[in-house]
């Protein structure tokens, strides 16, 4: 548990950092999240954290079944993050955004593998 929980918190931090980077680098029109409206950014970050919360709660337990469910749940986050990273690479020329999304994908995948493989 001493390795799983910090990796899950690190994944949550990188998800939030990705959301903030996307909001700051891609100002959009009326329905997008921008830095000009901080309450919307807080709402999106809170939503992402609340969606990732079951993986965190399941990662605390030491049962094999809960670890497998938690890692599958995290992989379901890693796949869209990877697809978003590929989409950003081919559509924009913002290196910091690509870097943050790439790091987020790596951290979420590492968190899933750590949750699945580490028993203590």
PEDA-V317363 format. One record per run of one state. SS is the DSSP state (h for helix, s for strand, l for the rest). FROM is the first residue (numbers start at 0). TO is the last residue. If there is no record, write none. Layout:
BEGIN
ss->SS from->FROM to->TO
ss->SS from->FROM to->TO
END
This chain:
BEGIN
ss->l from->0 to->2
ss->h from->3 to->24
ss->l from->25 to->36
ss->h from->37 to->59
ss->l from->60 to->62
ss->h from->63 to->90
ss->l from->91 to->93
ss->h from->94 to->116
ss->l from->117 to->119
END
